[in-house]
Amino acid sequence: MAEGTLITEELRGLIGKEVGCRVTEIEKGAIKKFARAIDDPNPLWQDEAYAKKTKWGGIIAPPTFIAYCKTDLPELNLPLKRMLHGEDEIEYYHPIRPGDTISSVCKVIDIYEKQGKTGPMIFTVLETSHTNQKRELVAKNRISIIAY
């Protein structure tokens, strides 16, 4: 650990490493329930007859459905125990469809420290790549977790 920092060599060694993964089987019922839960009436998420007439050719998941496929946050053993979700950024590439199998792999992209009003803060940036059974990247999301 460098003098004056809370980031240990062990933490620094996590950068670039996979820290979680999950495989999610996508069911039409889960997409419909998610759309109802977020109160999104778009028939593209729920009405098969309507969705078949669109350029997508069938029901697809709402963009925010990717949250259903996220990996669990890893246990990073940070020296600061209070946590705050700092930021969430998502890039979409292909729609998620009923019957897809989504593999989600989470990596640590960066760990850095800043001084805040209440003391030191450690920022951990995680990136999760979501691919379907065709090995197509369907989405990528980055989140920042702040320990303080």
N, CA, C and O atoms as a GROMACS GRO file, in nm:
protein
  592
    1MET      N    1   0.085  -0.118   0.000
    1MET     CA    2   0.000   0.000   0.000
    1MET      C    3   0.089   0.123   0.000
    1MET      O    4   0.180   0.134   0.082
    2ALA      N    5   0.064   0.215  -0.091
    2ALA     CA    6   0.141   0.340  -0.096
    2ALA      C    7   0.108   0.424   0.026
    2ALA      O    8  -0.003   0.418   0.079
    3GLU      N    9   0.203   0.502   0.069
    3GLU     CA   10   0.185   0.587   0.186
    3GLU      C   11   0.068   0.682   0.165
    3GLU      O   12   0.058   0.747   0.061
    4GLY      N   13  -0.020   0.690   0.266
    4GLY     CA   14  -0.132   0.783   0.261
    4GLY      C   15  -0.252   0.737   0.180
    4GLY      O   16  -0.343   0.817   0.157
    5THR      N   17  -0.256   0.613   0.136
    5THR     CA   18  -0.370   0.563   0.061
    5THR      C   19  -0.429   0.440   0.129
    5THR      O   20  -0.359   0.365   0.197
    6LEU      N   21  -0.559   0.421   0.111
    6LEU     CA   22  -0.627   0.304   0.166
    6LEU      C   23  -0.632   0.189   0.065
    6LEU      O   24  -0.676   0.079   0.098
    7ILE      N   25  -0.586   0.214  -0.056
    7ILE     CA   26  -0.592   0.111  -0.160
    7ILE      C   27  -0.467   0.023  -0.149
    7ILE      O   28  -0.355   0.066  -0.174
    8THR      N   29  -0.491  -0.100  -0.110
    8THR     CA   30  -0.383  -0.196  -0.092
    8THR      C   31  -0.340  -0.255  -0.226
    8THR      O   32  -0.409  -0.239  -0.327
    9GLU      N   33  -0.226  -0.322  -0.226
    9GLU     CA   34  -0.181  -0.392  -0.348
    9GLU      C   35  -0.280  -0.501  -0.386
    9GLU      O   36  -0.301  -0.530  -0.504
   10GLU      N   37  -0.342  -0.563  -0.285
   10GLU     CA   38  -0.443  -0.666  -0.311
   10GLU      C   39  -0.561  -0.605  -0.388
   10GLU      O   40  -0.608  -0.665  -0.486
   11LEU      N   41  -0.608  -0.488  -0.345
   11LEU     CA   42  -0.717  -0.422  -0.416
   11LEU      C   43  -0.673  -0.380  -0.556
   11LEU      O   44  -0.746  -0.402  -0.653
   12ARG      N   45  -0.557  -0.322  -0.568
   12ARG     CA   46  -0.504  -0.279  -0.697
   12ARG      C   47  -0.491  -0.398  -0.792
   12ARG      O   48  -0.508  -0.384  -0.913
   13GLY      N   49  -0.460  -0.515  -0.737
   13GLY     CA   50  -0.446  -0.636  -0.817
   13GLY      C   51  -0.578  -0.687  -0.875
   13GLY      O   52  -0.577  -0.773  -0.963
   14LEU      N   53  -0.690  -0.635  -0.826
   14LEU     CA   54  -0.821  -0.676  -0.880
   14LEU      C   55  -0.852  -0.609  -1.014
   14LEU      O   56  -0.938  -0.657  -1.088
   15ILE      N   57  -0.783  -0.499  -1.044
   15ILE     CA   58  -0.811  -0.427  -1.168
   15ILE      C   59  -0.785  -0.519  -1.288
   15ILE      O   60  -0.677  -0.576  -1.302
   16GLY      N   61  -0.887  -0.531  -1.373
   16GLY     CA   62  -0.879  -0.618  -1.490
   16GLY      C   63  -0.924  -0.761  -1.466
   16GLY      O   64  -0.930  -0.840  -1.559
   17LYS      N   65  -0.957  -0.794  -1.341
   17LYS     CA   66  -0.997  -0.931  -1.307
   17LYS      C   67  -1.149  -0.948  -1.309
   17LYS      O   68  -1.223  -0.856  -1.276
   18GLU      N   69  -1.193  -1.068  -1.348
   18GLU     CA   70  -1.334  -1.103  -1.338
   18GLU      C   71  -1.367  -1.126  -1.192
   18GLU      O   72  -1.295  -1.195  -1.120
   19VAL      N   73  -1.478  -1.064  -1.149
   19VAL     CA   74  -1.516  -1.077  -1.008
   19VAL      C   75  -1.657  -1.131  -0.991
   19VAL      O   76  -1.707  -1.138  -0.879
   20GLY      N   77  -1.721  -1.168  -1.099
   20GLY     CA   78  -1.855  -1.226  -1.090
   20GLY      C   79  -1.907  -1.261  -1.227
   20GLY      O   80  -1.872  -1.199  -1.327
   21CYS      N   81  -1.992  -1.363  -1.229
   21CYS     CA   82  -2.058  -1.400  -1.354
   21CYS      C   83  -2.191  -1.465  -1.321
   21CYS      O   84  -2.213  -1.514  -1.210
   22ARG      N   85  -2.280  -1.464  -1.419
   22ARG     CA   86  -2.412  -1.524  -1.401
   22ARG      C   87  -2.466  -1.558  -1.539
   22ARG      O   88  -2.439  -1.488  -1.636
   23VAL      N   89  -2.543  -1.665  -1.547
   23VAL     CA   90  -2.614  -1.702  -1.669
   23VAL      C   91  -2.763  -1.690  -1.638
   23VAL      O   92  -2.811  -1.744  -1.538
   24THR      N   93  -2.836  -1.620  -1.725
   24THR     CA   94  -2.978  -1.596  -1.704
   24THR      C   95  -3.057  -1.645  -1.825
   24THR      O   96  -3.032  -1.601  -1.937
   25GLU      N   97  -3.151  -1.734  -1.803
   25GLU     CA   98  -3.242  -1.780  -1.908
   25GLU      C   99  -3.357  -1.682  -1.914
   25GLU      O  100  -3.422  -1.655  -1.813
   26ILE      N  101  -3.384  -1.627  -2.032
   26ILE     CA  102  -3.486  -1.524  -2.048
   26ILE      C  103  -3.618  -1.587  -2.088
   26ILE      O  104  -3.627  -1.654  -2.191
   27GLU      N  105  -3.720  -1.565  -2.008
   27GLU     CA  106  -3.853  -1.618  -2.035
   27GLU      C  107  -3.947  -1.503  -2.073
   27GLU      O  108  -3.935  -1.392  -2.022
   28LYS      N  109  -4.040  -1.531  -2.163
   28LYS     CA  110  -4.137  -1.431  -2.207
   28LYS      C  111  -4.214  -1.377  -2.086
   28LYS      O  112  -4.241  -1.257  -2.078
   29GLY      N  113  -4.250  -1.464  -1.995
   29GLY     CA  114  -4.325  -1.421  -1.876
   29GLY      C  115  -4.247  -1.323  -1.791
   29GLY      O  116  -4.304  -1.230  -1.735
   30ALA      N  117  -4.115  -1.342  -1.781
   30ALA     CA  118  -4.032  -1.250  -1.702
   30ALA      C  119  -4.028  -1.112  -1.768
   30ALA      O  120  -4.031  -1.010  -1.699
   31ILE      N  121  -4.022  -1.108  -1.901
   31ILE     CA  122  -4.023  -0.980  -1.973
   31ILE      C  123  -4.155  -0.908  -1.949
   31ILE      O  124  -4.157  -0.788  -1.921
   32LYS      N  125  -4.267  -0.981  -1.960
   32LYS     CA  126  -4.398  -0.920  -1.939
   32LYS      C  127  -4.413  -0.869  -1.795
   32LYS      O  128  -4.464  -0.759  -1.774
   33LYS      N  129  -4.370  -0.948  -1.698
   33LYS     CA  130  -4.378  -0.904  -1.557
   33LYS      C  131  -4.293  -0.781  -1.533
   33LYS      O  132  -4.334  -0.689  -1.462
   34PHE      N  133  -4.173  -0.779  -1.592
   34PHE     CA  134  -4.084  -0.664  -1.576
   34PHE      C  135  -4.149  -0.539  -1.634
   34PHE      O  136  -4.147  -0.433  -1.571
   35ALA      N  137  -4.208  -0.550  -1.754
   35ALA     CA  138  -4.273  -0.435  -1.818
   35ALA      C  139  -4.388  -0.383  -1.731
   35ALA      O  140  -4.406  -0.262  -1.718
   36ARG      N  141  -4.466  -0.476  -1.673
   36ARG     CA  142  -4.575  -0.433  -1.584
   36ARG      C  143  -4.518  -0.368  -1.457
   36ARG      O  144  -4.573  -0.269  -1.408
   37ALA      N  145  -4.410  -0.423  -1.406
   37ALA     CA  146  -4.352  -0.370  -1.282
   37ALA      C  147  -4.300  -0.227  -1.299
   37ALA      O  148  -4.307  -0.147  -1.206
   38ILE      N  149  -4.248  -0.195  -1.418
   38ILE     CA  150  -4.198  -0.059  -1.441
   38ILE      C  151  -4.307   0.029  -1.505
   38ILE      O  152  -4.282   0.144  -1.542
   39ASP      N  153  -4.428  -0.027  -1.516
   39ASP     CA  154  -4.544   0.045  -1.567
   39ASP      C  155  -4.518   0.098  -1.708
   39ASP      O  156  -4.548   0.213  -1.740
   40ASP      N  157  -4.463   0.010  -1.793
   40ASP     CA  158  -4.434   0.048  -1.932
   40ASP      C  159  -4.534  -0.027  -2.022
   40ASP      O  160  -4.520  -0.147  -2.042
   41PRO      N  161  -4.632   0.043  -2.077
   41PRO     CA  162  -4.737  -0.023  -2.155
   41PRO      C  163  -4.699  -0.054  -2.300
   41PRO      O  164  -4.785  -0.100  -2.376
   42ASN      N  165  -4.576  -0.031  -2.341
   42ASN     CA  166  -4.535  -0.054  -2.479
   42ASN      C  167  -4.570  -0.198  -2.520
   42ASN      O  168  -4.523  -0.293  -2.457
   43PRO      N  169  -4.654  -0.215  -2.624
   43PRO     CA  170  -4.693  -0.351  -2.665
   43PRO      C  171  -4.577  -0.435  -2.719
   43PRO      O  172  -4.588  -0.557  -2.727
   44LEU      N  173  -4.466  -0.371  -2.755
   44LEU     CA  174  -4.349  -0.445  -2.802
   44LEU      C  175  -4.296  -0.541  -2.696
   44LEU      O  176  -4.235  -0.642  -2.728
   45TRP      N  177  -4.320  -0.510  -2.569
   45TRP     CA  178  -4.272  -0.594  -2.458
   45TRP      C  179  -4.373  -0.701  -2.420
   45TRP      O  180  -4.337  -0.798  -2.354
   46GLN      N  181  -4.500  -0.685  -2.462
   46GLN     CA  182  -4.604  -0.772  -2.405
   46GLN      C  183  -4.700  -0.837  -2.505
   46GLN      O  184  -4.759  -0.940  -2.474
   47ASP      N  185  -4.716  -0.779  -2.622
   47ASP     CA  186  -4.819  -0.825  -2.716
   47ASP      C  187  -4.752  -0.892  -2.837
   47ASP      O  188  -4.696  -0.825  -2.924
   48GLU      N  189  -4.758  -1.024  -2.840
   48GLU     CA  190  -4.690  -1.101  -2.945
   48GLU      C  191  -4.740  -1.065  -3.085
   48GLU      O  192  -4.660  -1.051  -3.177
   49ALA      N  193  -4.871  -1.048  -3.101
   49ALA     CA  194  -4.927  -1.015  -3.233
   49ALA      C  195  -4.874  -0.880  -3.281
   49ALA      O  196  -4.836  -0.866  -3.397
   50TYR      N  197  -4.873  -0.783  -3.193
   50TYR     CA  198  -4.820  -0.652  -3.229
   50TYR      C  199  -4.670  -0.661  -3.259
   50TYR      O  200  -4.625  -0.610  -3.362
   51ALA      N  201  -4.594  -0.724  -3.171
   51ALA     CA  202  -4.449  -0.731  -3.184
   51ALA      C  203  -4.405  -0.802  -3.311
   51ALA      O  204  -4.301  -0.767  -3.368
   52LYS      N  205  -4.482  -0.900  -3.357
   52LYS     CA  206  -4.447  -0.973  -3.480
   52LYS      C  207  -4.450  -0.882  -3.602
   52LYS      O  208  -4.380  -0.908  -3.700
   53LYS      N  209  -4.530  -0.776  -3.599
   53LYS     CA  210  -4.542  -0.684  -3.712
   53LYS      C  211  -4.433  -0.577  -3.713
   53LYS      O  212  -4.425  -0.498  -3.807
   54THR      N  213  -4.349  -0.573  -3.609
   54THR     CA  214  -4.245  -0.471  -3.601
   54THR      C  215  -4.116  -0.522  -3.666
   54THR      O  216  -4.106  -0.639  -3.703
   55LYS      N  217  -4.019  -0.434  -3.679
   55LYS     CA  218  -3.890  -0.474  -3.734
   55LYS      C  219  -3.821  -0.580  -3.649
   55LYS      O  220  -3.729  -0.648  -3.696
   56TRP      N  221  -3.864  -0.596  -3.523
   56TRP     CA  222  -3.801  -0.695  -3.434
   56TRP      C  223  -3.857  -0.835  -3.455
   56TRP      O  224  -3.792  -0.933  -3.419
   57GLY      N  225  -3.976  -0.846  -3.513
   57GLY     CA  226  -4.034  -0.976  -3.545
   57GLY      C  227  -4.086  -1.054  -3.426
   57GLY      O  228  -4.119  -1.172  -3.440
   58GLY      N  229  -4.094  -0.993  -3.310
   58GLY     CA  230  -4.145  -1.060  -3.192
   58GLY      C  231  -4.115  -0.978  -3.067
   58GLY      O  232  -4.051  -0.873  -3.073
   59ILE      N  233  -4.162  -1.028  -2.956
   59ILE     CA  234  -4.141  -0.959  -2.828
   59ILE      C  235  -3.992  -0.947  -2.798
   59ILE      O  236  -3.915  -1.041  -2.816
   60ILE      N  237  -3.954  -0.828  -2.753
   60ILE     CA  238  -3.819  -0.806  -2.700
   60ILE      C  239  -3.834  -0.746  -2.561
   60ILE      O  240  -3.941  -0.700  -2.523
   61ALA      N  241  -3.726  -0.746  -2.486
   61ALA     CA  242  -3.727  -0.692  -2.350
   61ALA      C  243  -3.706  -0.541  -2.353
   61ALA      O  244  -3.637  -0.490  -2.440
   62PRO      N  245  -3.766  -0.470  -2.257
   62PRO     CA  246  -3.737  -0.326  -2.246
   62PRO      C  247  -3.587  -0.308  -2.219
   62PRO      O  248  -3.524  -0.395  -2.160
   63PRO      N  249  -3.530  -0.196  -2.261
   63PRO     CA  250  -3.385  -0.175  -2.242
   63PRO      C  251  -3.339  -0.191  -2.096
   63PRO      O  252  -3.232  -0.246  -2.071
   64THR      N  253  -3.419  -0.144  -2.002
   64THR     CA  254  -3.377  -0.153  -1.861
   64THR      C  255  -3.386  -0.295  -1.805
   64THR      O  256  -3.347  -0.319  -1.691
   65PHE      N  257  -3.436  -0.388  -1.883
   65PHE     CA  258  -3.443  -0.528  -1.841
   65PHE      C  259  -3.304  -0.585  -1.813
   65PHE      O  260  -3.292  -0.684  -1.742
   66ILE      N  261  -3.200  -0.523  -1.868
   66ILE     CA  262  -3.064  -0.572  -1.847
   66ILE      C  263  -3.032  -0.578  -1.698
   66ILE      O  264  -2.947  -0.657  -1.657
   67ALA      N  265  -3.099  -0.496  -1.617
   67ALA     CA  266  -3.079  -0.500  -1.472
   67ALA      C  267  -3.115  -0.638  -1.416
   67ALA      O  268  -3.060  -0.680  -1.315
   68TYR      N  269  -3.206  -0.708  -1.480
   68TYR     CA  270  -3.248  -0.843  -1.441
   68TYR      C  271  -3.133  -0.943  -1.460
   68TYR      O  272  -3.130  -1.048  -1.395
   69CYS      N  273  -3.039  -0.910  -1.548
   69CYS     CA  274  -2.929  -1.001  -1.583
   69CYS      C  275  -2.798  -0.967  -1.512
   69CYS      O  276  -2.697  -1.033  -1.535
   70LYS      N  277  -2.796  -0.866  -1.427
   70LYS     CA  278  -2.671  -0.824  -1.365
   70LYS      C  279  -2.616  -0.930  -1.270
   70LYS      O  280  -2.691  -1.009  -1.212
   71THR      N  281  -2.486  -0.931  -1.257
   71THR     CA  282  -2.421  -1.018  -1.159
   71THR      C  283  -2.434  -0.954  -1.021
   71THR      O  284  -2.459  -0.834  -1.009
   72ASP      N  285  -2.416  -1.034  -0.919
   72ASP     CA  286  -2.415  -0.980  -0.783
   72ASP      C  287  -2.287  -0.900  -0.764
   72ASP      O  288  -2.184  -0.933  -0.822
   73LEU      N  289  -2.295  -0.796  -0.682
   73LEU     CA  290  -2.174  -0.718  -0.654
   73LEU      C  291  -2.074  -0.805  -0.579
   73LEU      O  292  -2.112  -0.877  -0.487
   74PRO      N  293  -1.949  -0.798  -0.618
   74PRO     CA  294  -1.848  -0.882  -0.553
   74PRO      C  295  -1.813  -0.831  -0.414
   74PRO      O  296  -1.832  -0.713  -0.385
   75GLU      N  297  -1.763  -0.918  -0.330
   75GLU     CA  298  -1.710  -0.880  -0.199
   75GLU      C  299  -1.565  -0.838  -0.221
   75GLU      O  300  -1.480  -0.921  -0.251
   76LEU      N  301  -1.538  -0.707  -0.207
   76LEU     CA  302  -1.406  -0.655  -0.239
   76LEU      C  303  -1.317  -0.633  -0.117
   76LEU      O  304  -1.200  -0.599  -0.131
   77ASN      N  305  -1.371  -0.651   0.002
   77ASN     CA  306  -1.295  -0.631   0.126
   77ASN      C  307  -1.232  -0.492   0.132
   77ASN      O  308  -1.112  -0.479   0.159
   78LEU      N  309  -1.313  -0.391   0.108
   78LEU     CA  310  -1.265  -0.254   0.116
   78LEU      C  311  -1.252  -0.212   0.262
   78LEU      O  312  -1.330  -0.257   0.346
   79PRO      N  313  -1.154  -0.126   0.294
   79PRO     CA  314  -1.136  -0.084   0.433
   79PRO      C  315  -1.243   0.013   0.483
   79PRO      O  316  -1.250   0.040   0.603
   80LEU      N  317  -1.326   0.065   0.395
   80LEU     CA  318  -1.436   0.152   0.433
   80LEU      C  319  -1.565   0.074   0.412
   80LEU      O  320  -1.583   0.013   0.306
   81LYS      N  321  -1.655   0.075   0.508
   81LYS     CA  322  -1.769  -0.017   0.504
   81LYS      C  323  -1.900   0.044   0.454
   81LYS      O  324  -1.990  -0.031   0.417
   82ARG      N  325  -1.913   0.175   0.453
   82ARG     CA  326  -2.037   0.234   0.401
   82ARG      C  327  -2.026   0.242   0.249
   82ARG      O  328  -1.922   0.279   0.194
   83MET      N  329  -2.135   0.206   0.180
   83MET     CA  330  -2.133   0.200   0.034
   83MET      C  331  -2.244   0.286  -0.025
   83MET      O  332  -2.351   0.303   0.034
   84LEU      N  333  -2.214   0.340  -0.141
   84LEU     CA  334  -2.308   0.424  -0.213
   84LEU      C  335  -2.295   0.392  -0.361
   84LEU      O  336  -2.184   0.379  -0.413
   85HIS      N  337  -2.410   0.378  -0.429
   85HIS     CA  338  -2.409   0.356  -0.574
   85HIS      C  339  -2.384   0.492  -0.639
   85HIS      O  340  -2.466   0.583  -0.624
   86GLY      N  341  -2.273   0.507  -0.709
   86GLY     CA  342  -2.235   0.636  -0.763
   86GLY      C  343  -2.287   0.666  -0.901
   86GLY      O  344  -2.333   0.778  -0.926
   87GLU      N  345  -2.281   0.571  -0.992
   87GLU     CA  346  -2.319   0.597  -1.131
   87GLU      C  347  -2.349   0.464  -1.199
   87GLU      O  348  -2.296   0.360  -1.161
   88ASP      N  349  -2.435   0.469  -1.300
   88ASP     CA  350  -2.466   0.351  -1.381
   88ASP      C  351  -2.478   0.398  -1.525
   88ASP      O  352  -2.557   0.487  -1.556
   89GLU      N  353  -2.400   0.336  -1.613
   89GLU     CA  354  -2.399   0.374  -1.754
   89GLU      C  355  -2.416   0.246  -1.836
   89GLU      O  356  -2.344   0.148  -1.814
   90ILE      N  357  -2.512   0.246  -1.929
   90ILE     CA  358  -2.541   0.125  -2.006
   90ILE      C  359  -2.533   0.155  -2.155
   90ILE      O  360  -2.585   0.256  -2.202
   91GLU      N  361  -2.468   0.065  -2.230
   91GLU     CA  362  -2.465   0.070  -2.375
   91GLU      C  363  -2.539  -0.054  -2.426
   91GLU      O  364  -2.515  -0.165  -2.379
   92TYR      N  365  -2.628  -0.033  -2.523
   92TYR     CA  366  -2.707  -0.143  -2.579
   92TYR      C  367  -2.661  -0.173  -2.722
   92TYR      O  368  -2.632  -0.082  -2.799
   93TYR      N  369  -2.656  -0.302  -2.756
   93TYR     CA  370  -2.611  -0.343  -2.888
   93TYR      C  371  -2.714  -0.429  -2.962
   93TYR      O  372  -2.736  -0.409  -3.082
   94HIS      N  373  -2.777  -0.523  -2.892
   94HIS     CA  374  -2.878  -0.611  -2.951
   94HIS      C  375  -2.993  -0.627  -2.851
   94HIS      O  376  -2.971  -0.623  -2.730
   95PRO      N  377  -3.115  -0.646  -2.902
   95PRO     CA  378  -3.227  -0.666  -2.809
   95PRO      C  379  -3.217  -0.802  -2.739
   95PRO      O  380  -3.160  -0.897  -2.792
   96ILE      N  381  -3.274  -0.808  -2.622
   96ILE     CA  382  -3.288  -0.935  -2.549
   96ILE      C  383  -3.426  -0.989  -2.582
   96ILE      O  384  -3.526  -0.919  -2.576
   97ARG      N  385  -3.427  -1.119  -2.617
   97ARG     CA  386  -3.551  -1.184  -2.661
   97ARG      C  387  -3.586  -1.302  -2.572
   97ARG      O  388  -3.498  -1.361  -2.508
   98PRO      N  389  -3.715  -1.338  -2.566
   98PRO     CA  390  -3.752  -1.460  -2.495
   98PRO      C  391  -3.676  -1.578  -2.554
   98PRO      O  392  -3.662  -1.590  -2.676
   99GLY      N  393  -3.627  -1.665  -2.469
   99GLY     CA  394  -3.549  -1.781  -2.514
   99GLY      C  395  -3.400  -1.757  -2.514
   99GLY      O  396  -3.322  -1.853  -2.524
  100ASP      N  397  -3.358  -1.631  -2.505
  100ASP     CA  398  -3.214  -1.602  -2.498
  100ASP      C  399  -3.154  -1.655  -2.368
  100ASP      O  400  -3.222  -1.665  -2.266
  101THR      N  401  -3.028  -1.689  -2.375
  101THR     CA  402  -2.948  -1.721  -2.257
  101THR      C  403  -2.842  -1.612  -2.249
  101THR      O  404  -2.755  -1.602  -2.336
  102ILE      N  405  -2.850  -1.532  -2.145
  102ILE     CA  406  -2.758  -1.418  -2.130
  102ILE      C  407  -2.650  -1.454  -2.029
  102ILE      O  408  -2.678  -1.488  -1.914
  103SER      N  409  -2.526  -1.447  -2.074
  103SER     CA  410  -2.410  -1.468  -1.987
  103SER      C  411  -2.354  -1.331  -1.951
  103SER      O  412  -2.320  -1.252  -2.039
  104SER      N  413  -2.344  -1.304  -1.822
  104SER     CA  414  -2.297  -1.175  -1.773
  104SER      C  415  -2.168  -1.194  -1.697
  104SER      O  416  -2.161  -1.274  -1.603
  105VAL      N  417  -2.065  -1.120  -1.736
  105VAL     CA  418  -1.933  -1.131  -1.673
  105VAL      C  419  -1.893  -0.992  -1.624
  105VAL      O  420  -1.893  -0.896  -1.700
  106CYS      N  421  -1.860  -0.982  -1.495
  106CYS     CA  422  -1.825  -0.855  -1.432
  106CYS      C  423  -1.674  -0.848  -1.408
  106CYS      O  424  -1.614  -0.943  -1.357
  107LYS      N  425  -1.614  -0.734  -1.444
  107LYS     CA  426  -1.472  -0.710  -1.420
  107LYS      C  427  -1.453  -0.580  -1.345
  107LYS      O  428  -1.534  -0.487  -1.357
  108VAL      N  429  -1.346  -0.573  -1.267
  108VAL     CA  430  -1.306  -0.447  -1.204
  108VAL      C  431  -1.227  -0.368  -1.308
  108VAL      O  432  -1.126  -0.417  -1.359
  109ILE      N  433  -1.273  -0.248  -1.338
  109ILE     CA  434  -1.207  -0.164  -1.438
  109ILE      C  435  -1.108  -0.068  -1.371
  109ILE      O  436  -1.001  -0.041  -1.425
  110ASP      N  437  -1.146  -0.017  -1.254
  110ASP     CA  438  -1.058   0.079  -1.187
  110ASP      C  439  -1.092   0.085  -1.039
  110ASP      O  440  -1.206   0.060  -1.000
  111ILE      N  441  -0.996   0.118  -0.959
  111ILE     CA  442  -1.013   0.148  -0.817
  111ILE      C  443  -0.927   0.269  -0.788
  111ILE      O  444  -0.806   0.268  -0.814
  112TYR      N  445  -0.989   0.373  -0.734
  112TYR     CA  446  -0.912   0.493  -0.702
  112TYR      C  447  -0.969   0.560  -0.577
  112TYR      O  448  -1.081   0.530  -0.535
  113GLU      N  449  -0.891   0.648  -0.521
  113GLU     CA  450  -0.928   0.713  -0.395
  113GLU      C  451  -0.937   0.864  -0.414
  113GLU      O  452  -0.860   0.923  -0.489
  114LYS      N  453  -1.033   0.925  -0.344
  114LYS     CA  454  -1.047   1.070  -0.340
  114LYS      C  455  -1.076   1.111  -0.196
  114LYS      O  456  -1.122   1.031  -0.116
  115GLN      N  457  -1.048   1.234  -0.167
  115GLN     CA  458  -1.078   1.288  -0.035
  115GLN      C  459  -1.212   1.360  -0.044
  115GLN      O  460  -1.230   1.446  -0.130
  116GLY      N  461  -1.306   1.325   0.044
  116GLY     CA  462  -1.437   1.390   0.047
  116GLY      C  463  -1.449   1.477   0.172
  116GLY      O  464  -1.357   1.485   0.253
  117LYS      N  465  -1.562   1.542   0.186
  117LYS     CA  466  -1.587   1.627   0.302
  117LYS      C  467  -1.584   1.549   0.433
  117LYS      O  468  -1.544   1.602   0.537
  118THR      N  469  -1.626   1.422   0.427
  118THR     CA  470  -1.630   1.341   0.549
  118THR      C  471  -1.509   1.249   0.563
  118THR      O  472  -1.502   1.170   0.657
  119GLY      N  473  -1.414   1.259   0.471
  119GLY     CA  474  -1.294   1.176   0.479
  119GLY      C  475  -1.266   1.106   0.348
  119GLY      O  476  -1.318   1.145   0.243
  120PRO      N  477  -1.182   1.002   0.353
  120PRO     CA  478  -1.144   0.932   0.229
  120PRO      C  479  -1.260   0.854   0.168
  120PRO      O  480  -1.348   0.804   0.239
  121MET      N  481  -1.257   0.844   0.036
  121MET     CA  482  -1.356   0.766  -0.038
  121MET      C  483  -1.281   0.679  -0.139
  121MET      O  484  -1.185   0.723  -0.201
  122ILE      N  485  -1.327   0.555  -0.153
  122ILE     CA  486  -1.270   0.464  -0.254
  122ILE      C  487  -1.376   0.440  -0.360
  122ILE      O  488  -1.487   0.396  -0.330
  123PHE      N  489  -1.341   0.468  -0.485
  123PHE     CA  490  -1.429   0.447  -0.599
  123PHE      C  491  -1.389   0.318  -0.669
  123PHE      O  492  -1.273   0.300  -0.706
  124THR      N  493  -1.485   0.229  -0.686
  124THR     CA  494  -1.462   0.106  -0.760
  124THR      C  495  -1.549   0.108  -0.884
  124THR      O  496  -1.671   0.122  -0.874
  125VAL      N  497  -1.488   0.095  -1.001
  125VAL     CA  498  -1.562   0.096  -1.128
  125VAL      C  499  -1.568  -0.048  -1.178
  125VAL      O  500  -1.465  -0.112  -1.200
  126LEU      N  501  -1.689  -0.098  -1.196
  126LEU     CA  502  -1.713  -0.235  -1.243
  126LEU      C  503  -1.779  -0.229  -1.380
  126LEU      O  504  -1.864  -0.144  -1.405
  127GLU      N  505  -1.740  -0.320  -1.468
  127GLU     CA  506  -1.801  -0.329  -1.601
  127GLU      C  507  -1.852  -0.470  -1.622
  127GLU      O  508  -1.778  -0.567  -1.606
  128THR      N  509  -1.980  -0.480  -1.659
  128THR     CA  510  -2.039  -0.611  -1.687
  128THR      C  511  -2.074  -0.618  -1.835
  128THR      O  512  -2.143  -0.531  -1.888
  129SER      N  513  -2.025  -0.723  -1.900
  129SER     CA  514  -2.056  -0.750  -2.041
  129SER      C  515  -2.160  -0.861  -2.045
  129SER      O  516  -2.145  -0.965  -1.980
  130HIS      N  517  -2.266  -0.839  -2.123
  130HIS     CA  518  -2.376  -0.934  -2.134
  130HIS      C  519  -2.379  -0.987  -2.277
  130HIS      O  520  -2.396  -0.909  -2.371
  131THR      N  521  -2.363  -1.116  -2.295
  131THR     CA  522  -2.367  -1.177  -2.428
  131THR      C  523  -2.479  -1.280  -2.435
  131THR      O  524  -2.514  -1.341  -2.334
  132ASN      N  525  -2.534  -1.298  -2.553
  132ASN     CA  526  -2.638  -1.399  -2.569
  132ASN      C  527  -2.577  -1.532  -2.614
  132ASN      O  528  -2.456  -1.545  -2.626
  133GLN      N  529  -2.662  -1.630  -2.638
  133GLN     CA  530  -2.617  -1.764  -2.675
  133GLN      C  531  -2.549  -1.766  -2.812
  133GLN      O  532  -2.481  -1.863  -2.846
  134LYS      N  533  -2.566  -1.661  -2.892
  134LYS     CA  534  -2.498  -1.650  -3.021
  134LYS      C  535  -2.363  -1.582  -3.007
  134LYS      O  536  -2.294  -1.556  -3.106
  135ARG      N  537  -2.325  -1.552  -2.882
  135ARG     CA  538  -2.200  -1.480  -2.849
  135ARG      C  539  -2.202  -1.336  -2.898
  135ARG      O  540  -2.097  -1.275  -2.918
  136GLU      N  541  -2.323  -1.281  -2.916
  136GLU     CA  542  -2.336  -1.141  -2.951
  136GLU      C  543  -2.339  -1.059  -2.823
  136GLU      O  544  -2.408  -1.094  -2.727
  137LEU      N  545  -2.264  -0.951  -2.820
  137LEU     CA  546  -2.268  -0.860  -2.707
  137LEU      C  547  -2.401  -0.785  -2.713
  137LEU      O  548  -2.425  -0.709  -2.807
  138VAL      N  549  -2.488  -0.807  -2.614
  138VAL     CA  550  -2.618  -0.740  -2.615
  138VAL      C  551  -2.614  -0.608  -2.537
  138VAL      O  552  -2.686  -0.514  -2.571
  139ALA      N  553  -2.532  -0.601  -2.434
  139ALA     CA  554  -2.521  -0.478  -2.356
  139ALA      C  555  -2.394  -0.481  -2.272
  139ALA      O  556  -2.338  -0.587  -2.244
  140LYS      N  557  -2.353  -0.362  -2.234
  140LYS     CA  558  -2.239  -0.347  -2.145
  140LYS      C  559  -2.278  -0.238  -2.046
  140LYS      O  560  -2.326  -0.132  -2.086
  141ASN      N  561  -2.256  -0.263  -1.918
  141ASN     CA  562  -2.283  -0.156  -1.823
  141ASN      C  563  -2.167  -0.138  -1.727
  141ASN      O  564  -2.100  -0.232  -1.687
  142ARG      N  565  -2.146  -0.011  -1.692
  142ARG     CA  566  -2.044   0.028  -1.594
  142ARG      C  567  -2.114   0.089  -1.476
  142ARG      O  568  -2.204   0.173  -1.490
  143ILE      N  569  -2.073   0.048  -1.358
  143ILE     CA  570  -2.123   0.111  -1.236
  143ILE      C  571  -2.005   0.155  -1.152
  143ILE      O  572  -1.898   0.095  -1.154
  144SER      N  573  -2.029   0.260  -1.078
  144SER     CA  574  -1.930   0.307  -0.981
  144SER      C  575  -1.988   0.288  -0.842
  144SER      O  576  -2.100   0.331  -0.813
  145ILE      N  577  -1.911   0.225  -0.757
  145ILE     CA  578  -1.948   0.205  -0.618
  145ILE      C  579  -1.853   0.290  -0.535
  145ILE      O  580  -1.732   0.286  -0.554
  146ILE      N  581  -1.910   0.367  -0.443
  146ILE     CA  582  -1.829   0.455  -0.358
  146ILE      C  583  -1.832   0.401  -0.216
  146ILE      O  584  -1.939   0.386  -0.157
  147ALA      N  585  -1.714   0.373  -0.163
  147ALA     CA  586  -1.702   0.334  -0.022
  147ALA      C  587  -1.651   0.457   0.053
  147ALA      O  588  -1.561   0.527   0.005
  148TYR      N  589  -1.709   0.483   0.170
  148TYR     CA  590  -1.668   0.600   0.247
  148TYR      C  591  -1.676   0.574   0.395
  148TYR      O  592  -1.645   0.662   0.476
   0.00000   0.00000   0.00000
